[in-house]
Amino acid sequence: MATTKKGNKKKRLKDEIYTIIRNDIPLRKKIADALIIEVSSVYEGAKRKSPRFSLPMVLEIIAKHTGKLKEELTNE
């Protein structure tokens, strides 16, 4: 009998958080440094709502920068 994986999907950020990432240049810089990518890549990722920003270390950066709890950042 085959086993199946249960709901181990990454949580998606709320739409307003993607907007904050697109509009906040210092936050984009912090995320880019953490992920070792270009700042423009962070903007493009936020524009297409990449699940990469749901990584725990990125959630921590966003939470500290915005003053929101990590639980308030995701849809679930």
PDB file of N, CA, C, O and CB in Angstrom:
ATOM      1  N   MET A   1       0.835  -1.172   0.000  1.00  0.00           N
ATOM      2  CA  MET A   1       0.000   0.000   0.000  1.00  0.00           C
ATOM      3  C   MET A   1       0.891   1.252   0.000  1.00  0.00           C
ATOM      4  O   MET A   1       1.841   1.345   0.778  1.00  0.00           O
ATOM      5  CB  MET A   1      -0.956  -0.011   1.217  1.00  0.00           C
ATOM      6  N   ALA A   2       0.588   2.166  -0.840  1.00  0.00           N
ATOM      7  CA  ALA A   2       1.390   3.382  -0.966  1.00  0.00           C
ATOM      8  C   ALA A   2       1.039   4.365   0.146  1.00  0.00           C
ATOM      9  O   ALA A   2      -0.102   4.446   0.600  1.00  0.00           O
ATOM     10  CB  ALA A   2       1.175   4.036  -2.347  1.00  0.00           C
ATOM     11  N   THR A   3       2.039   5.094   0.558  1.00  0.00           N
ATOM     12  CA  THR A   3       1.792   6.124   1.565  1.00  0.00           C
ATOM     13  C   THR A   3       1.686   7.470   0.866  1.00  0.00           C
ATOM     14  O   THR A   3       2.291   7.697  -0.182  1.00  0.00           O
ATOM     15  CB  THR A   3       2.918   6.145   2.644  1.00  0.00           C
ATOM     16  N   THR A   4       0.926   8.331   1.452  1.00  0.00           N
ATOM     17  CA  THR A   4       0.772   9.670   0.883  1.00  0.00           C
ATOM     18  C   THR A   4       1.215  10.698   1.900  1.00  0.00           C
ATOM     19  O   THR A   4       1.123  10.488   3.109  1.00  0.00           O
ATOM     20  CB  THR A   4      -0.689   9.931   0.447  1.00  0.00           C
ATOM     21  N   LYS A   5       1.690  11.795   1.392  1.00  0.00           N
ATOM     22  CA  LYS A   5       2.100  12.897   2.238  1.00  0.00           C
ATOM     23  C   LYS A   5       0.889  13.752   2.557  1.00  0.00           C
ATOM     24  O   LYS A   5       0.083  14.055   1.676  1.00  0.00           O
ATOM     25  CB  LYS A   5       3.205  13.734   1.566  1.00  0.00           C
ATOM     26  N   LYS A   6       0.764  14.135   3.800  1.00  0.00           N
ATOM     27  CA  LYS A   6      -0.366  14.974   4.186  1.00  0.00           C
ATOM     28  C   LYS A   6       0.070  16.420   4.286  1.00  0.00           C
ATOM     29  O   LYS A   6       1.084  16.728   4.913  1.00  0.00           O
ATOM     30  CB  LYS A   6      -0.968  14.506   5.518  1.00  0.00           C
ATOM     31  N   GLY A   7      -0.676  17.286   3.685  1.00  0.00           N
ATOM     32  CA  GLY A   7      -0.576  18.737   3.795  1.00  0.00           C
ATOM     33  C   GLY A   7       0.720  19.337   4.298  1.00  0.00           C
ATOM     34  O   GLY A   7       0.705  20.083   5.276  1.00  0.00           O
ATOM     35  N   ASN A   8       1.808  19.045   3.681  1.00  0.00           N
ATOM     36  CA  ASN A   8       3.071  19.657   4.057  1.00  0.00           C
ATOM     37  C   ASN A   8       3.385  20.823   3.115  1.00  0.00           C
ATOM     38  O   ASN A   8       4.546  21.092   2.806  1.00  0.00           O
ATOM     39  CB  ASN A   8       4.209  18.613   4.034  1.00  0.00           C
ATOM     40  N   LYS A   9       2.328  21.508   2.666  1.00  0.00           N
ATOM     41  CA  LYS A   9       2.503  22.641   1.766  1.00  0.00           C
ATOM     42  C   LYS A   9       3.027  23.847   2.534  1.00  0.00           C
ATOM     43  O   LYS A   9       2.719  24.037   3.710  1.00  0.00           O
ATOM     44  CB  LYS A   9       1.181  22.986   1.063  1.00  0.00           C
ATOM     45  N   LYS A  10       3.816  24.646   1.852  1.00  0.00           N
ATOM     46  CA  LYS A  10       4.273  25.880   2.463  1.00  0.00           C
ATOM     47  C   LYS A  10       3.093  26.823   2.603  1.00  0.00           C
ATOM     48  O   LYS A  10       2.210  26.877   1.748  1.00  0.00           O
ATOM     49  CB  LYS A  10       5.406  26.529   1.635  1.00  0.00           C
ATOM     50  N   LYS A  11       3.098  27.556   3.688  1.00  0.00           N
ATOM     51  CA  LYS A  11       2.049  28.542   3.888  1.00  0.00           C
ATOM     52  C   LYS A  11       2.310  29.718   2.955  1.00  0.00           C
ATOM     53  O   LYS A  11       3.457  30.113   2.747  1.00  0.00           O
ATOM     54  CB  LYS A  11       1.985  29.007   5.375  1.00  0.00           C
ATOM     55  N   ARG A  12       1.264  30.261   2.407  1.00  0.00           N
ATOM     56  CA  ARG A  12       1.386  31.427   1.533  1.00  0.00           C
ATOM     57  C   ARG A  12       1.251  32.692   2.368  1.00  0.00           C
ATOM     58  O   ARG A  12       0.482  32.746   3.329  1.00  0.00           O
ATOM     59  CB  ARG A  12       0.315  31.397   0.402  1.00  0.00           C
ATOM     60  N   LEU A  13       2.010  33.698   1.983  1.00  0.00           N
ATOM     61  CA  LEU A  13       1.890  34.989   2.641  1.00  0.00           C
ATOM     62  C   LEU A  13       0.599  35.663   2.212  1.00  0.00           C
ATOM     63  O   LEU A  13       0.063  35.385   1.139  1.00  0.00           O
ATOM     64  CB  LEU A  13       3.101  35.883   2.321  1.00  0.00           C
ATOM     65  N   LYS A  14       0.110  36.547   3.060  1.00  0.00           N
ATOM     66  CA  LYS A  14      -1.065  37.336   2.703  1.00  0.00           C
ATOM     67  C   LYS A  14      -0.673  38.299   1.584  1.00  0.00           C
ATOM     68  O   LYS A  14       0.485  38.700   1.471  1.00  0.00           O
ATOM     69  CB  LYS A  14      -1.630  38.110   3.944  1.00  0.00           C
ATOM     70  N   ASP A  15      -1.648  38.659   0.768  1.00  0.00           N
ATOM     71  CA  ASP A  15      -1.386  39.572  -0.351  1.00  0.00           C
ATOM     72  C   ASP A  15      -0.791  40.894   0.124  1.00  0.00           C
ATOM     73  O   ASP A  15       0.073  41.461  -0.544  1.00  0.00           O
ATOM     74  CB  ASP A  15      -2.673  39.835  -1.129  1.00  0.00           C
ATOM     75  N   GLU A  16      -1.249  41.386   1.271  1.00  0.00           N
ATOM     76  CA  GLU A  16      -0.744  42.664   1.778  1.00  0.00           C
ATOM     77  C   GLU A  16       0.747  42.585   2.119  1.00  0.00           C
ATOM     78  O   GLU A  16       1.455  43.589   2.035  1.00  0.00           O
ATOM     79  CB  GLU A  16      -1.542  43.093   3.017  1.00  0.00           C
ATOM     80  N   ILE A  17       1.222  41.410   2.500  1.00  0.00           N
ATOM     81  CA  ILE A  17       2.641  41.242   2.833  1.00  0.00           C
ATOM     82  C   ILE A  17       3.486  41.294   1.565  1.00  0.00           C
ATOM     83  O   ILE A  17       4.571  41.876   1.561  1.00  0.00           O
ATOM     84  CB  ILE A  17       2.875  39.906   3.583  1.00  0.00           C
ATOM     85  N   TYR A  18       2.989  40.685   0.489  1.00  0.00           N
ATOM     86  CA  TYR A  18       3.709  40.784  -0.789  1.00  0.00           C
ATOM     87  C   TYR A  18       3.788  42.248  -1.236  1.00  0.00           C
ATOM     88  O   TYR A  18       4.801  42.673  -1.790  1.00  0.00           O
ATOM     89  CB  TYR A  18       3.011  39.921  -1.883  1.00  0.00           C
ATOM     90  N   THR A  19       2.723  43.015  -0.996  1.00  0.00           N
ATOM     91  CA  THR A  19       2.713  44.438  -1.341  1.00  0.00           C
ATOM     92  C   THR A  19       3.751  45.188  -0.508  1.00  0.00           C
ATOM     93  O   THR A  19       4.469  46.044  -1.025  1.00  0.00           O
ATOM     94  CB  THR A  19       1.306  45.045  -1.122  1.00  0.00           C
ATOM     95  N   ILE A  20       3.826  44.863   0.781  1.00  0.00           N
ATOM     96  CA  ILE A  20       4.820  45.501   1.651  1.00  0.00           C
ATOM     97  C   ILE A  20       6.228  45.205   1.146  1.00  0.00           C
ATOM     98  O   ILE A  20       7.073  46.099   1.104  1.00  0.00           O
ATOM     99  CB  ILE A  20       4.660  45.017   3.114  1.00  0.00           C
ATOM    100  N   ILE A  21       6.485  43.960   0.764  1.00  0.00           N
ATOM    101  CA  ILE A  21       7.814  43.588   0.254  1.00  0.00           C
ATOM    102  C   ILE A  21       8.135  44.381  -1.009  1.00  0.00           C
ATOM    103  O   ILE A  21       9.254  44.868  -1.167  1.00  0.00           O
ATOM    104  CB  ILE A  21       7.885  42.066  -0.036  1.00  0.00           C
ATOM    105  N   ARG A  22       7.166  44.513  -1.906  1.00  0.00           N
ATOM    106  CA  ARG A  22       7.412  45.245  -3.156  1.00  0.00           C
ATOM    107  C   ARG A  22       7.687  46.720  -2.907  1.00  0.00           C
ATOM    108  O   ARG A  22       8.475  47.328  -3.631  1.00  0.00           O
ATOM    109  CB  ARG A  22       6.224  45.099  -4.095  1.00  0.00           C
ATOM    110  N   ASN A  23       7.053  47.307  -1.897  1.00  0.00           N
ATOM    111  CA  ASN A  23       7.153  48.748  -1.679  1.00  0.00           C
ATOM    112  C   ASN A  23       8.242  49.168  -0.693  1.00  0.00           C
ATOM    113  O   ASN A  23       8.599  50.345  -0.650  1.00  0.00           O
ATOM    114  CB  ASN A  23       5.846  49.260  -1.198  1.00  0.00           C
ATOM    115  N   ASP A  24       8.770  48.254   0.087  1.00  0.00           N
ATOM    116  CA  ASP A  24       9.719  48.584   1.154  1.00  0.00           C
ATOM    117  C   ASP A  24      11.141  48.182   0.737  1.00  0.00           C
ATOM    118  O   ASP A  24      11.518  47.014   0.832  1.00  0.00           O
ATOM    119  CB  ASP A  24       9.320  47.875   2.480  1.00  0.00           C
ATOM    120  N   ILE A  25      11.913  49.155   0.282  1.00  0.00           N
ATOM    121  CA  ILE A  25      13.257  48.883  -0.235  1.00  0.00           C
ATOM    122  C   ILE A  25      14.198  48.313   0.834  1.00  0.00           C
ATOM    123  O   ILE A  25      14.895  47.340   0.548  1.00  0.00           O
ATOM    124  CB  ILE A  25      13.852  50.156  -0.810  1.00  0.00           C
ATOM    125  N   PRO A  26      14.252  48.874   2.054  1.00  0.00           N
ATOM    126  CA  PRO A  26      15.142  48.277   3.063  1.00  0.00           C
ATOM    127  C   PRO A  26      14.774  46.824   3.403  1.00  0.00           C
ATOM    128  O   PRO A  26      15.658  46.004   3.648  1.00  0.00           O
ATOM    129  CB  PRO A  26      15.110  49.116   4.332  1.00  0.00           C
ATOM    130  N   LEU A  27      13.493  46.511   3.419  1.00  0.00           N
ATOM    131  CA  LEU A  27      13.061  45.136   3.675  1.00  0.00           C
ATOM    132  C   LEU A  27      13.504  44.219   2.539  1.00  0.00           C
ATOM    133  O   LEU A  27      13.971  43.107   2.784  1.00  0.00           O
ATOM    134  CB  LEU A  27      11.529  45.070   3.849  1.00  0.00           C
ATOM    135  N   ARG A  28      13.359  44.676   1.308  1.00  0.00           N
ATOM    136  CA  ARG A  28      13.823  43.877   0.160  1.00  0.00           C
ATOM    137  C   ARG A  28      15.316  43.593   0.268  1.00  0.00           C
ATOM    138  O   ARG A  28      15.760  42.487  -0.042  1.00  0.00           O
ATOM    139  CB  ARG A  28      13.520  44.605  -1.170  1.00  0.00           C
ATOM    140  N   LYS A  29      16.093  44.577   0.705  1.00  0.00           N
ATOM    141  CA  LYS A  29      17.545  44.408   0.864  1.00  0.00           C
ATOM    142  C   LYS A  29      17.851  43.344   1.917  1.00  0.00           C
ATOM    143  O   LYS A  29      18.727  42.503   1.715  1.00  0.00           O
ATOM    144  CB  LYS A  29      18.209  45.749   1.257  1.00  0.00           C
ATOM    145  N   LYS A  30      17.128  43.379   3.044  1.00  0.00           N
ATOM    146  CA  LYS A  30      17.348  42.386   4.105  1.00  0.00           C
ATOM    147  C   LYS A  30      17.024  40.979   3.612  1.00  0.00           C
ATOM    148  O   LYS A  30      17.765  40.033   3.879  1.00  0.00           O
ATOM    149  CB  LYS A  30      16.492  42.720   5.341  1.00  0.00           C
ATOM    150  N   ILE A  31      15.918  40.851   2.896  1.00  0.00           N
ATOM    151  CA  ILE A  31      15.518  39.538   2.372  1.00  0.00           C
ATOM    152  C   ILE A  31      16.537  39.057   1.339  1.00  0.00           C
ATOM    153  O   ILE A  31      16.913  37.885   1.334  1.00  0.00           O
ATOM    154  CB  ILE A  31      14.096  39.603   1.741  1.00  0.00           C
ATOM    155  N   ALA A  32      16.979  39.954   0.474  1.00  0.00           N
ATOM    156  CA  ALA A  32      17.969  39.595  -0.555  1.00  0.00           C
ATOM    157  C   ALA A  32      19.267  39.112   0.089  1.00  0.00           C
ATOM    158  O   ALA A  32      19.858  38.130  -0.362  1.00  0.00           O
ATOM    159  CB  ALA A  32      18.253  40.801  -1.479  1.00  0.00           C
ATOM    160  N   ASP A  33      19.707  39.794   1.134  1.00  0.00           N
ATOM    161  CA  ASP A  33      20.932  39.383   1.824  1.00  0.00           C
ATOM    162  C   ASP A  33      20.765  38.009   2.469  1.00  0.00           C
ATOM    163  O   ASP A  33      21.681  37.188   2.427  1.00  0.00           O
ATOM    164  CB  ASP A  33      21.321  40.422   2.889  1.00  0.00           C
ATOM    165  N   ALA A  34      19.606  37.758   3.061  1.00  0.00           N
ATOM    166  CA  ALA A  34      19.358  36.474   3.727  1.00  0.00           C
ATOM    167  C   ALA A  34      19.306  35.320   2.729  1.00  0.00           C
ATOM    168  O   ALA A  34      19.794  34.225   3.010  1.00  0.00           O
ATOM    169  CB  ALA A  34      18.050  36.533   4.518  1.00  0.00           C
ATOM    170  N   LEU A  35      18.713  35.570   1.564  1.00  0.00           N
ATOM    171  CA  LEU A  35      18.565  34.517   0.559  1.00  0.00           C
ATOM    172  C   LEU A  35      19.728  34.471  -0.439  1.00  0.00           C
ATOM    173  O   LEU A  35      19.793  33.591  -1.298  1.00  0.00           O
ATOM    174  CB  LEU A  35      17.267  34.711  -0.191  1.00  0.00           C
ATOM    175  N   ILE A  36      20.640  35.432  -0.306  1.00  0.00           N
ATOM    176  CA  ILE A  36      21.793  35.559  -1.202  1.00  0.00           C
ATOM    177  C   ILE A  36      21.326  35.668  -2.662  1.00  0.00           C
ATOM    178  O   ILE A  36      21.757  34.916  -3.536  1.00  0.00           O
ATOM    179  CB  ILE A  36      22.752  34.347  -1.030  1.00  0.00           C
ATOM    180  N   ILE A  37      20.436  36.625  -2.884  1.00  0.00           N
ATOM    181  CA  ILE A  37      19.942  36.918  -4.230  1.00  0.00           C
ATOM    182  C   ILE A  37      19.939  38.431  -4.425  1.00  0.00           C
ATOM    183  O   ILE A  37      20.165  39.185  -3.478  1.00  0.00           O
ATOM    184  CB  ILE A  37      18.509  36.322  -4.453  1.00  0.00           C
ATOM    185  N   GLU A  38      19.687  38.866  -5.637  1.00  0.00           N
ATOM    186  CA  GLU A  38      19.632  40.296  -5.947  1.00  0.00           C
ATOM    187  C   GLU A  38      18.333  40.907  -5.415  1.00  0.00           C
ATOM    188  O   GLU A  38      17.311  40.230  -5.305  1.00  0.00           O
ATOM    189  CB  GLU A  38      19.750  40.526  -7.473  1.00  0.00           C
ATOM    190  N   VAL A  39      18.396  42.194  -5.090  1.00  0.00           N
ATOM    191  CA  VAL A  39      17.218  42.907  -4.597  1.00  0.00           C
ATOM    192  C   VAL A  39      16.109  42.892  -5.646  1.00  0.00           C
ATOM    193  O   VAL A  39      14.932  42.774  -5.302  1.00  0.00           O
ATOM    194  CB  VAL A  39      17.580  44.359  -4.222  1.00  0.00           C
ATOM    195  N   SER A  40      16.473  43.008  -6.910  1.00  0.00           N
ATOM    196  CA  SER A  40      15.463  42.988  -7.973  1.00  0.00           C
ATOM    197  C   SER A  40      14.758  41.635  -8.040  1.00  0.00           C
ATOM    198  O   SER A  40      13.588  41.562  -8.416  1.00  0.00           O
ATOM    199  CB  SER A  40      16.107  43.310  -9.330  1.00  0.00           C
ATOM    200  N   SER A  41      15.462  40.571  -7.678  1.00  0.00           N
ATOM    201  CA  SER A  41      14.848  39.241  -7.655  1.00  0.00           C
ATOM    202  C   SER A  41      13.814  39.135  -6.544  1.00  0.00           C
ATOM    203  O   SER A  41      12.812  38.433  -6.685  1.00  0.00           O
ATOM    204  CB  SER A  41      15.920  38.159  -7.480  1.00  0.00           C
ATOM    205  N   VAL A  42      14.058  39.831  -5.440  1.00  0.00           N
ATOM    206  CA  VAL A  42      13.079  39.846  -4.349  1.00  0.00           C
ATOM    207  C   VAL A  42      11.815  40.551  -4.829  1.00  0.00           C
ATOM    208  O   VAL A  42      10.704  40.082  -4.581  1.00  0.00           O
ATOM    209  CB  VAL A  42      13.659  40.552  -3.078  1.00  0.00           C
ATOM    210  N   TYR A  43      11.986  41.677  -5.517  1.00  0.00           N
ATOM    211  CA  TYR A  43      10.827  42.402  -6.040  1.00  0.00           C
ATOM    212  C   TYR A  43      10.030  41.519  -6.997  1.00  0.00           C
ATOM    213  O   TYR A  43       8.809  41.419  -6.885  1.00  0.00           O
ATOM    214  CB  TYR A  43      11.274  43.694  -6.753  1.00  0.00           C
ATOM    215  N   GLU A  44      10.721  40.886  -7.930  1.00  0.00           N
ATOM    216  CA  GLU A  44      10.040  40.029  -8.910  1.00  0.00           C
ATOM    217  C   GLU A  44       9.359  38.843  -8.233  1.00  0.00           C
ATOM    218  O   GLU A  44       8.261  38.450  -8.626  1.00  0.00           O
ATOM    219  CB  GLU A  44      11.038  39.525  -9.964  1.00  0.00           C
ATOM    220  N   GLY A  45      10.001  38.278  -7.227  1.00  0.00           N
ATOM    221  CA  GLY A  45       9.402  37.169  -6.491  1.00  0.00           C
ATOM    222  C   GLY A  45       8.142  37.593  -5.758  1.00  0.00           C
ATOM    223  O   GLY A  45       7.165  36.844  -5.706  1.00  0.00           O
ATOM    224  N   ALA A  46       8.162  38.791  -5.192  1.00  0.00           N
ATOM    225  CA  ALA A  46       6.971  39.304  -4.504  1.00  0.00           C
ATOM    226  C   ALA A  46       5.861  39.592  -5.506  1.00  0.00           C
ATOM    227  O   ALA A  46       4.680  39.414  -5.211  1.00  0.00           O
ATOM    228  CB  ALA A  46       7.310  40.579  -3.704  1.00  0.00           C
ATOM    229  N   LYS A  47       6.254  40.037  -6.687  1.00  0.00           N
ATOM    230  CA  LYS A  47       5.264  40.337  -7.726  1.00  0.00           C
ATOM    231  C   LYS A  47       4.523  39.073  -8.166  1.00  0.00           C
ATOM    232  O   LYS A  47       3.320  39.110  -8.422  1.00  0.00           O
ATOM    233  CB  LYS A  47       5.944  40.995  -8.936  1.00  0.00           C
ATOM    234  N   ARG A  48       5.253  37.951  -8.251  1.00  0.00           N
ATOM    235  CA  ARG A  48       4.599  36.708  -8.683  1.00  0.00           C
ATOM    236  C   ARG A  48       4.195  35.831  -7.495  1.00  0.00           C
ATOM    237  O   ARG A  48       3.784  34.684  -7.673  1.00  0.00           O
ATOM    238  CB  ARG A  48       5.526  35.922  -9.611  1.00  0.00           C
ATOM    239  N   LYS A  49       4.316  36.382  -6.279  1.00  0.00           N
ATOM    240  CA  LYS A  49       3.883  35.725  -5.039  1.00  0.00           C
ATOM    241  C   LYS A  49       4.574  34.383  -4.819  1.00  0.00           C
ATOM    242  O   LYS A  49       3.933  33.350  -4.624  1.00  0.00           O
ATOM    243  CB  LYS A  49       2.377  35.523  -5.056  1.00  0.00           C
ATOM    244  N   SER A  50       5.879  34.434  -4.857  1.00  0.00           N
ATOM    245  CA  SER A  50       6.709  33.243  -4.684  1.00  0.00           C
ATOM    246  C   SER A  50       6.567  32.654  -3.276  1.00  0.00           C
ATOM    247  O   SER A  50       6.536  33.398  -2.296  1.00  0.00           O
ATOM    248  CB  SER A  50       8.176  33.579  -4.964  1.00  0.00           C
ATOM    249  N   PRO A  51       6.482  31.325  -3.172  1.00  0.00           N
ATOM    250  CA  PRO A  51       6.420  30.694  -1.844  1.00  0.00           C
ATOM    251  C   PRO A  51       7.761  30.750  -1.105  1.00  0.00           C
ATOM    252  O   PRO A  51       7.827  30.401   0.073  1.00  0.00           O
ATOM    253  CB  PRO A  51       5.973  29.242  -1.980  1.00  0.00           C
ATOM    254  N   ARG A  52       8.817  31.179  -1.776  1.00  0.00           N
ATOM    255  CA  ARG A  52      10.144  31.290  -1.161  1.00  0.00           C
ATOM    256  C   ARG A  52      10.109  32.199   0.069  1.00  0.00           C
ATOM    257  O   ARG A  52      10.882  31.999   1.006  1.00  0.00           O
ATOM    258  CB  ARG A  52      11.162  31.825  -2.182  1.00  0.00           C
ATOM    259  N   PHE A  53       9.231  33.182   0.074  1.00  0.00           N
ATOM    260  CA  PHE A  53       9.174  34.126   1.185  1.00  0.00           C
ATOM    261  C   PHE A  53       8.481  33.549   2.412  1.00  0.00           C
ATOM    262  O   PHE A  53       8.383  34.217   3.441  1.00  0.00           O
ATOM    263  CB  PHE A  53       8.469  35.384   0.752  1.00  0.00           C
ATOM    264  N   SER A  54       7.998  32.315   2.309  1.00  0.00           N
ATOM    265  CA  SER A  54       7.380  31.637   3.449  1.00  0.00           C
ATOM    266  C   SER A  54       8.394  30.835   4.261  1.00  0.00           C
ATOM    267  O   SER A  54       8.028  30.189   5.242  1.00  0.00           O
ATOM    268  CB  SER A  54       6.268  30.720   2.968  1.00  0.00           C
ATOM    269  N   LEU A  55       9.646  30.871   3.866  1.00  0.00           N
ATOM    270  CA  LEU A  55      10.687  30.181   4.634  1.00  0.00           C
ATOM    271  C   LEU A  55      10.780  30.796   6.031  1.00  0.00           C
ATOM    272  O   LEU A  55      10.630  32.010   6.175  1.00  0.00           O
ATOM    273  CB  LEU A  55      12.065  30.261   3.904  1.00  0.00           C
ATOM    274  N   PRO A  56      11.024  29.984   7.059  1.00  0.00           N
ATOM    275  CA  PRO A  56      11.053  30.498   8.437  1.00  0.00           C
ATOM    276  C   PRO A  56      11.990  31.687   8.648  1.00  0.00           C
ATOM    277  O   PRO A  56      11.629  32.634   9.347  1.00  0.00           O
ATOM    278  CB  PRO A  56      11.456  29.397   9.367  1.00  0.00           C
ATOM    279  N   MET A  57      13.186  31.655   8.056  1.00  0.00           N
ATOM    280  CA  MET A  57      14.116  32.773   8.272  1.00  0.00           C
ATOM    281  C   MET A  57      13.607  34.060   7.619  1.00  0.00           C
ATOM    282  O   MET A  57      13.840  35.151   8.139  1.00  0.00           O
ATOM    283  CB  MET A  57      15.508  32.423   7.719  1.00  0.00           C
ATOM    284  N   VAL A  58      12.921  33.939   6.497  1.00  0.00           N
ATOM    285  CA  VAL A  58      12.378  35.122   5.824  1.00  0.00           C
ATOM    286  C   VAL A  58      11.180  35.658   6.608  1.00  0.00           C
ATOM    287  O   VAL A  58      11.021  36.871   6.742  1.00  0.00           O
ATOM    288  CB  VAL A  58      11.968  34.787   4.363  1.00  0.00           C
ATOM    289  N   LEU A  59      10.339  34.761   7.125  1.00  0.00           N
ATOM    290  CA  LEU A  59       9.209  35.194   7.959  1.00  0.00           C
ATOM    291  C   LEU A  59       9.718  35.971   9.172  1.00  0.00           C
ATOM    292  O   LEU A  59       9.123  36.973   9.569  1.00  0.00           O
ATOM    293  CB  LEU A  59       8.364  33.975   8.417  1.00  0.00           C
ATOM    294  N   GLU A  60      10.811  35.505   9.751  1.00  0.00           N
ATOM    295  CA  GLU A  60      11.407  36.177  10.909  1.00  0.00           C
ATOM    296  C   GLU A  60      11.855  37.595  10.539  1.00  0.00           C
ATOM    297  O   GLU A  60      11.613  38.536  11.296  1.00  0.00           O
ATOM    298  CB  GLU A  60      12.605  35.362  11.450  1.00  0.00           C
ATOM    299  N   ILE A  61      12.497  37.750   9.397  1.00  0.00           N
ATOM    300  CA  ILE A  61      12.959  39.066   8.938  1.00  0.00           C
ATOM    301  C   ILE A  61      11.774  39.998   8.714  1.00  0.00           C
ATOM    302  O   ILE A  61      11.795  41.150   9.147  1.00  0.00           O
ATOM    303  CB  ILE A  61      13.785  38.933   7.639  1.00  0.00           C
ATOM    304  N   ILE A  62      10.745  39.502   8.042  1.00  0.00           N
ATOM    305  CA  ILE A  62       9.563  40.323   7.759  1.00  0.00           C
ATOM    306  C   ILE A  62       8.872  40.715   9.060  1.00  0.00           C
ATOM    307  O   ILE A  62       8.468  41.866   9.227  1.00  0.00           O
ATOM    308  CB  ILE A  62       8.579  39.568   6.834  1.00  0.00           C
ATOM    309  N   ALA A  63       8.733  39.759   9.984  1.00  0.00           N
ATOM    310  CA  ALA A  63       8.068  40.031  11.263  1.00  0.00           C
ATOM    311  C   ALA A  63       8.814  41.110  12.050  1.00  0.00           C
ATOM    312  O   ALA A  63       8.193  42.030  12.581  1.00  0.00           O
ATOM    313  CB  ALA A  63       7.966  38.742  12.099  1.00  0.00           C
ATOM    314  N   LYS A  64      10.139  41.001  12.127  1.00  0.00           N
ATOM    315  CA  LYS A  64      10.929  41.999  12.857  1.00  0.00           C
ATOM    316  C   LYS A  64      10.835  43.367  12.198  1.00  0.00           C
ATOM    317  O   LYS A  64      10.724  44.383  12.884  1.00  0.00           O
ATOM    318  CB  LYS A  64      12.393  41.562  12.944  1.00  0.00           C
ATOM    319  N   HIS A  65      10.879  43.398  10.879  1.00  0.00           N
ATOM    320  CA  HIS A  65      10.873  44.667  10.147  1.00  0.00           C
ATOM    321  C   HIS A  65       9.520  45.371  10.224  1.00  0.00           C
ATOM    322  O   HIS A  65       9.457  46.593  10.357  1.00  0.00           O
ATOM    323  CB  HIS A  65      11.245  44.431   8.692  1.00  0.00           C
ATOM    324  N   THR A  66       8.433  44.592  10.140  1.00  0.00           N
ATOM    325  CA  THR A  66       7.094  45.189  10.120  1.00  0.00           C
ATOM    326  C   THR A  66       6.463  45.310  11.496  1.00  0.00           C
ATOM    327  O   THR A  66       5.513  46.070  11.681  1.00  0.00           O
ATOM    328  CB  THR A  66       6.194  44.382   9.239  1.00  0.00           C
ATOM    329  N   GLY A  67       6.989  44.560  12.472  1.00  0.00           N
ATOM    330  CA  GLY A  67       6.399  44.586  13.806  1.00  0.00           C
ATOM    331  C   GLY A  67       5.174  43.691  13.934  1.00  0.00           C
ATOM    332  O   GLY A  67       4.466  43.747  14.940  1.00  0.00           O
ATOM    333  N   LYS A  68       4.923  42.868  12.927  1.00  0.00           N
ATOM    334  CA  LYS A  68       3.793  41.937  12.963  1.00  0.00           C
ATOM    335  C   LYS A  68       4.272  40.588  13.489  1.00  0.00           C
ATOM    336  O   LYS A  68       5.450  40.246  13.383  1.00  0.00           O
ATOM    337  CB  LYS A  68       3.148  41.780  11.551  1.00  0.00           C
ATOM    338  N   LEU A  69       3.335  39.830  14.060  1.00  0.00           N
ATOM    339  CA  LEU A  69       3.651  38.466  14.478  1.00  0.00           C
ATOM    340  C   LEU A  69       3.766  37.580  13.251  1.00  0.00           C
ATOM    341  O   LEU A  69       3.138  37.844  12.226  1.00  0.00           O
ATOM    342  CB  LEU A  69       2.576  37.916  15.451  1.00  0.00           C
ATOM    343  N   LYS A  70       4.568  36.529  13.355  1.00  0.00           N
ATOM    344  CA  LYS A  70       4.730  35.611  12.218  1.00  0.00           C
ATOM    345  C   LYS A  70       3.393  35.017  11.793  1.00  0.00           C
ATOM    346  O   LYS A  70       3.153  34.798  10.606  1.00  0.00           O
ATOM    347  CB  LYS A  70       5.712  34.484  12.572  1.00  0.00           C
ATOM    348  N   GLU A  71       2.521  34.755  12.771  1.00  0.00           N
ATOM    349  CA  GLU A  71       1.217  34.161  12.477  1.00  0.00           C
ATOM    350  C   GLU A  71       0.333  35.103  11.655  1.00  0.00           C
ATOM    351  O   GLU A  71      -0.556  34.650  10.934  1.00  0.00           O
ATOM    352  CB  GLU A  71       0.508  33.789  13.776  1.00  0.00           C
ATOM    353  N   GLU A  72       0.576  36.405  11.764  1.00  0.00           N
ATOM    354  CA  GLU A  72      -0.218  37.393  11.027  1.00  0.00           C
ATOM    355  C   GLU A  72       0.232  37.532   9.573  1.00  0.00           C
ATOM    356  O   GLU A  72      -0.451  38.177   8.778  1.00  0.00           O
ATOM    357  CB  GLU A  72      -0.136  38.746  11.718  1.00  0.00           C
ATOM    358  N   LEU A  73       1.353  36.948   9.222  1.00  0.00           N
ATOM    359  CA  LEU A  73       1.906  37.111   7.879  1.00  0.00           C
ATOM    360  C   LEU A  73       1.337  36.124   6.868  1.00  0.00           C
ATOM    361  O   LEU A  73       1.299  36.409   5.671  1.00  0.00           O
ATOM    362  CB  LEU A  73       3.398  36.966   7.928  1.00  0.00           C
ATOM    363  N   THR A  74       0.895  34.964   7.347  1.00  0.00           N
ATOM    364  CA  THR A  74       0.439  33.913   6.435  1.00  0.00           C
ATOM    365  C   THR A  74      -1.076  33.791   6.430  1.00  0.00           C
ATOM    366  O   THR A  74      -1.758  34.273   7.335  1.00  0.00           O
ATOM    367  CB  THR A  74       1.061  32.578   6.814  1.00  0.00           C
ATOM    368  N   ASN A  75      -1.583  33.141   5.401  1.00  0.00           N
ATOM    369  CA  ASN A  75      -3.024  32.947   5.263  1.00  0.00           C
ATOM    370  C   ASN A  75      -3.565  31.869   6.182  1.00  0.00           C
ATOM    371  O   ASN A  75      -4.768  31.827   6.441  1.00  0.00           O
ATOM    372  CB  ASN A  75      -3.359  32.605   3.844  1.00  0.00           C
ATOM    373  N   GLU A  76      -2.706  31.004   6.677  1.00  0.00           N
ATOM    374  CA  GLU A  76      -3.184  29.886   7.502  1.00  0.00           C
ATOM    375  C   GLU A  76      -2.896  30.099   8.956  1.00  0.00           C
ATOM    376  O   GLU A  76      -3.235  29.252   9.783  1.00  0.00           O
ATOM    377  CB  GLU A  76      -2.563  28.592   7.057  1.00  0.00           C
TER     378      GLU A  76
END
